[in-house]
Amino acid sequence: MPELFDHDGKAVKHTRGRVRGLKYHYITAGSGPPLLLVHGTPKTNFYWYKILPLLTPYFSVVAPDLRGFGATDKPPASDGYDSETNAHDLAVLMSQLGHEKFHVHGEDRGAEFAYALAAVYRERVLSLSFCEMLLSGLGLEEWTHFKPENLAAQYDQRGVWLWHIPFFFIPHLPEMLIQGKEDEFWTHFMVAECYNPSAIEEEARQEWIMYSKQPGGLRGILETYRAALKNAEFNQSQVKKKLTIPVMTVGAPEFFGPLVKEQMEKVAENVQSSEVFEECGHSLALEKPERLAKMLRDFMLTK
């Protein structure tokens, strides 16, 4: 497992503690207002290695491996990988660390979990950074359809055809096709989402592929997609009461772009800061860490 470091070059603190009956791996570093970082798929908390030193002078950063990922437990129940369940996990983790109120930043699937956390624990989340994601049941599935408009959208910056979402949803078949080819599959999957193919460095690539090969690793990744219908039901129930906390959005022109802001405006009343990062793909914290860190600091340190 590669190490993560703060702004002083000191290794972060690793903990494997119990959270709602699961052994959770998380890292803590820095000082200041608490900031929870929520990674996407198929990644782990090592995803934050570039941006972490840019945040630790200003925030007390908490970055877990989500259930099913990395060194956190991968429970067998197929109904434990939805966004609301993850929200409860994250809320309990922050309580155990003494953070009753906190900021949260999520990317990719982690952004959907971050939204769920803000929706369920409205009195605890100070601000939400929702980046490079759309919500299940509120627009995400529209980009999964096999139709000419979605295929064409991949080439003119109007969106992307999300072929993998229905594929990962299918029981058993993805496991059969990916197992034994994890290196080739996940490398292609992650690099294809980047503007700069070299943004996925070898150390990170090997970390995520290694965990996908471990017992339950591939299933943990896929179960987050198989929870899509449950997530859709949850999101549709929450949109009736929009978030009132400050919200920030970032999209990338090579992926969701301006759709991210449009998505949050459907579910939040107070979208204060929104950008589309030029020459950037789906992995914001790897492709534009300095710009993202500055935006998070400017947005959250005034809240």
C-alpha positions as CSV (number, residue, x, y, z in Angstrom):
1,M,0.0,0.0,0.0
2,P,1.5,3.4,-1.0
3,E,1.7,6.1,1.6
4,L,-0.1,9.5,1.7
5,F,1.6,12.6,3.1
6,D,0.5,16.0,4.4
7,H,1.9,19.4,3.5
8,D,4.9,18.9,5.8
9,G,5.8,15.6,4.2
10,K,4.6,13.7,7.2
11,A,2.7,10.4,6.7
12,V,-1.0,10.5,7.4
13,K,-2.5,8.5,10.3
14,H,-4.1,5.3,9.3
15,T,-6.8,3.7,11.3
16,R,-8.9,0.6,11.0
17,G,-11.8,1.1,13.3
18,R,-15.3,-0.3,13.7
19,V,-18.0,1.6,12.0
20,R,-21.5,0.2,12.2
21,G,-20.1,-3.3,12.6
22,L,-17.6,-3.0,9.7
23,K,-13.9,-2.7,10.0
24,Y,-13.3,0.7,8.3
25,H,-9.9,1.9,7.0
26,Y,-9.6,5.7,7.0
27,I,-6.8,8.3,7.1
28,T,-6.7,11.6,9.1
29,A,-4.3,14.5,8.6
30,G,-4.1,18.3,9.0
31,S,-5.8,20.8,11.2
32,G,-8.6,23.2,10.9
33,P,-12.3,22.7,10.1
34,P,-13.2,19.1,9.4
35,L,-13.4,18.1,5.7
36,L,-14.6,14.6,4.7
37,L,-13.3,13.3,1.3
38,V,-15.4,10.7,-0.4
39,H,-13.8,8.8,-3.3
40,G,-15.4,7.2,-6.4
41,T,-15.1,3.9,-8.2
42,P,-13.0,1.8,-8.6
43,K,-10.7,3.8,-6.3
44,T,-9.7,4.1,-2.6
45,N,-8.6,6.9,-0.4
46,F,-5.2,6.9,-2.1
47,Y,-7.1,8.8,-4.8
48,W,-6.4,12.0,-2.8
49,Y,-2.6,11.7,-2.7
50,K,-2.0,14.8,-4.9
51,I,-4.6,17.1,-3.3
52,L,-4.1,16.1,0.3
53,P,-1.0,18.3,0.9
54,L,-2.8,21.2,-0.5
55,L,-5.7,20.8,2.0
56,T,-4.0,19.8,5.2
57,P,-2.7,23.3,6.1
58,Y,-6.4,24.4,6.2
59,F,-8.5,21.4,7.1
60,S,-8.7,18.4,9.4
61,V,-9.0,15.9,6.6
62,V,-10.8,12.5,6.9
63,A,-10.6,10.2,4.0
64,P,-12.1,6.7,4.3
65,D,-12.1,3.7,2.0
66,L,-15.8,3.2,1.5
67,R,-17.5,-0.1,2.3
68,G,-16.5,-2.5,-0.4
69,F,-13.3,-0.7,-1.3
70,G,-9.7,-0.8,-0.3
71,A,-8.9,-2.0,3.2
72,T,-12.5,-1.5,4.4
73,D,-14.7,-4.6,4.9
74,K,-16.7,-5.9,2.0
75,P,-19.9,-7.2,3.5
76,P,-21.7,-10.0,1.5
77,A,-25.2,-8.4,1.7
78,S,-26.2,-7.0,-1.7
79,D,-28.4,-4.3,-0.1
80,G,-25.6,-2.6,1.8
81,Y,-23.9,-0.6,-1.0
82,D,-26.6,2.1,-1.6
83,S,-26.0,5.8,-1.0
84,E,-28.1,6.1,2.1
85,T,-26.3,3.2,3.8
86,N,-23.0,4.8,3.0
87,A,-24.3,8.1,4.3
88,H,-25.0,6.5,7.7
89,D,-21.5,4.9,7.7
90,L,-19.9,8.3,7.1
91,A,-21.9,10.1,9.7
92,V,-21.0,7.6,12.3
93,L,-17.4,7.7,11.4
94,M,-17.3,11.5,11.7
95,S,-19.1,11.3,15.1
96,Q,-16.5,8.8,16.3
97,L,-13.8,11.2,15.4
98,G,-15.5,14.0,17.3
99,H,-16.7,16.0,14.2
100,E,-20.4,16.7,14.7
101,K,-20.4,19.3,11.9
102,F,-18.2,19.1,8.9
103,H,-17.7,19.9,5.2
104,V,-17.8,17.2,2.6
105,H,-16.3,16.8,-0.9
106,G,-17.2,13.9,-3.2
107,E,-16.3,12.9,-6.7
108,D,-17.9,10.4,-9.1
109,R,-20.0,7.9,-7.1
110,G,-18.6,9.5,-3.9
111,A,-20.5,12.7,-4.9
112,E,-23.7,10.8,-4.8
113,F,-22.9,9.4,-1.4
114,A,-21.9,12.9,-0.3
115,Y,-25.2,14.3,-1.5
116,A,-27.0,11.5,0.5
117,L,-25.0,12.4,3.6
118,A,-26.0,16.1,3.2
119,A,-29.7,15.1,2.6
120,V,-30.0,12.8,5.6
121,Y,-27.8,14.7,8.0
122,R,-28.9,18.3,7.1
123,E,-28.0,19.7,10.5
124,R,-24.4,18.3,10.4
125,V,-23.1,19.0,6.9
126,L,-21.8,22.6,6.7
127,S,-21.3,22.6,2.9
128,L,-21.3,20.2,0.0
129,S,-18.8,19.9,-2.9
130,F,-20.5,17.8,-5.5
131,C,-18.2,17.0,-8.4
132,E,-18.3,15.0,-11.7
133,M,-21.5,13.1,-11.0
134,L,-25.2,13.0,-11.7
135,L,-27.8,11.5,-9.4
136,S,-29.5,8.2,-9.9
137,G,-33.1,8.7,-10.7
138,L,-32.6,12.4,-11.5
139,G,-30.6,12.3,-14.8
140,L,-27.8,9.8,-14.5
141,E,-29.6,7.0,-16.3
142,E,-30.4,9.2,-19.3
143,W,-26.7,9.0,-20.3
144,T,-26.7,5.2,-20.2
145,H,-29.1,4.7,-23.1
146,F,-27.7,3.2,-26.3
147,K,-28.9,5.8,-28.8
148,P,-27.3,8.0,-31.4
149,E,-27.5,11.2,-29.3
150,N,-25.5,9.6,-26.5
151,L,-22.9,8.1,-28.8
152,A,-22.5,11.5,-30.6
153,A,-22.3,13.3,-27.2
154,Q,-18.9,11.7,-26.5
155,Y,-17.3,13.7,-29.3
156,D,-18.8,17.1,-29.0
157,Q,-18.6,17.8,-25.2
158,R,-22.3,17.5,-24.5
159,G,-21.8,14.5,-22.2
160,V,-20.8,10.9,-22.3
161,W,-22.3,7.5,-23.0
162,L,-22.2,5.7,-19.7
163,W,-22.2,2.2,-21.1
164,H,-20.7,0.7,-17.9
165,I,-23.6,1.5,-15.6
166,P,-26.0,-1.1,-17.1
167,F,-23.2,-3.5,-17.7
168,F,-22.0,-3.4,-14.0
169,F,-25.7,-3.7,-12.9
170,I,-26.0,-7.2,-14.4
171,P,-25.5,-10.0,-11.9
172,H,-22.5,-12.3,-12.3
173,L,-21.6,-11.5,-15.9
174,P,-19.2,-8.6,-15.2
175,E,-17.4,-10.7,-12.7
176,M,-16.9,-13.5,-15.2
177,L,-15.6,-11.2,-17.9
178,I,-13.4,-8.9,-15.7
179,Q,-11.8,-11.5,-13.4
180,G,-8.3,-12.4,-14.7
181,K,-8.3,-9.2,-16.8
182,E,-8.5,-6.7,-14.0
183,D,-5.3,-5.0,-15.0
184,E,-6.3,-4.5,-18.6
185,F,-10.0,-3.6,-17.9
186,W,-9.5,-1.1,-15.1
187,T,-6.5,0.6,-16.8
188,H,-8.6,1.1,-19.9
189,F,-11.6,2.2,-17.8
190,M,-9.8,4.8,-15.8
191,V,-7.5,6.2,-18.6
192,A,-10.5,6.5,-20.9
193,E,-12.1,8.9,-18.5
194,C,-9.1,11.3,-18.3
195,Y,-8.2,14.2,-20.5
196,N,-4.5,13.5,-19.9
197,P,-3.9,9.7,-20.1
198,S,-0.8,10.0,-17.8
199,A,-2.9,11.3,-14.9
200,I,-3.4,7.8,-13.7
201,E,0.0,7.1,-12.4
202,E,1.4,3.6,-12.0
203,E,1.4,3.6,-8.2
204,A,-2.3,4.5,-8.1
205,R,-3.2,2.2,-10.9
206,Q,-1.6,-0.8,-9.1
207,E,-3.2,0.1,-5.8
208,W,-6.7,0.1,-7.2
209,I,-6.2,-3.0,-9.3
210,M,-4.6,-4.9,-6.4
211,Y,-7.7,-4.2,-4.2
212,S,-10.1,-5.2,-7.0
213,K,-8.4,-8.6,-7.1
214,Q,-8.7,-9.3,-3.4
215,P,-11.6,-11.3,-1.9
216,G,-14.8,-9.3,-2.4
217,G,-13.0,-6.5,-4.1
218,L,-14.6,-6.7,-7.5
219,R,-18.0,-7.5,-6.0
220,G,-17.7,-4.4,-3.7
221,I,-17.1,-2.2,-6.7
222,L,-20.0,-3.6,-8.7
223,E,-22.5,-3.6,-5.9
224,T,-22.3,0.2,-5.8
225,Y,-23.8,0.1,-9.3
226,R,-26.3,-2.6,-8.5
227,A,-27.7,-0.2,-5.9
228,A,-28.8,2.2,-8.6
229,L,-32.5,1.6,-8.3
230,K,-32.4,2.0,-4.6
231,N,-30.4,5.2,-4.9
232,A,-32.9,6.5,-7.5
233,E,-35.8,5.9,-5.1
234,F,-33.9,7.7,-2.3
235,N,-32.9,10.6,-4.4
236,Q,-36.4,11.1,-5.7
237,S,-37.7,11.2,-2.2
238,Q,-35.1,13.8,-1.1
239,V,-35.6,16.2,-4.0
240,K,-38.9,17.2,-2.5
241,K,-37.0,19.0,0.2
242,K,-34.1,20.8,-1.4
243,L,-30.7,21.3,0.4
244,T,-30.3,24.7,1.9
245,I,-26.6,24.5,2.7
246,P,-24.0,26.1,0.4
247,V,-23.2,23.8,-2.5
248,M,-20.2,23.9,-4.9
249,T,-20.0,21.9,-8.2
250,V,-17.2,21.1,-10.7
251,G,-17.6,19.4,-14.0
252,A,-15.1,18.4,-16.6
253,P,-15.7,19.0,-20.3
254,E,-14.5,15.5,-21.2
255,F,-17.2,14.0,-19.0
256,F,-20.2,15.6,-17.3
257,G,-19.2,19.3,-17.8
258,P,-22.1,21.8,-17.1
259,L,-24.5,19.0,-16.3
260,V,-23.2,18.9,-12.8
261,K,-24.3,22.4,-11.9
262,E,-27.7,21.7,-13.6
263,Q,-28.1,18.6,-11.5
264,M,-27.4,20.3,-8.2
265,E,-29.8,23.1,-9.0
266,K,-32.6,20.5,-9.1
267,V,-31.9,19.4,-5.5
268,A,-30.3,22.4,-3.8
269,E,-31.4,26.0,-3.3
270,N,-27.9,27.5,-2.6
271,V,-25.5,26.5,-5.4
272,Q,-22.9,29.2,-4.8
273,S,-19.8,28.2,-6.8
274,S,-19.7,26.2,-10.0
275,E,-16.9,25.7,-12.6
276,V,-16.1,23.5,-15.5
277,F,-12.4,22.7,-15.6
278,E,-11.0,23.0,-19.1
279,E,-8.6,20.3,-20.4
280,C,-9.8,17.9,-17.6
281,G,-11.5,14.6,-17.4
282,H,-13.3,12.6,-14.7
283,S,-10.6,12.4,-12.1
284,L,-10.5,16.1,-10.9
285,A,-8.2,15.5,-7.9
286,L,-5.6,13.8,-10.1
287,E,-5.9,16.0,-13.2
288,K,-6.4,19.5,-11.6
289,P,-5.4,19.2,-7.9
290,E,-4.2,22.7,-7.4
291,R,-7.2,24.3,-9.0
292,L,-9.6,22.0,-7.1
293,A,-7.9,22.6,-3.8
294,K,-8.0,26.4,-4.2
295,M,-11.7,26.2,-5.1
296,L,-12.4,24.1,-2.0
297,R,-10.5,26.5,0.2
298,D,-12.1,29.6,-1.2
299,F,-15.6,28.0,-0.9
300,M,-15.4,26.2,2.5
301,L,-13.2,28.4,4.6
302,T,-15.8,31.2,4.5
303,K,-18.6,29.0,5.7
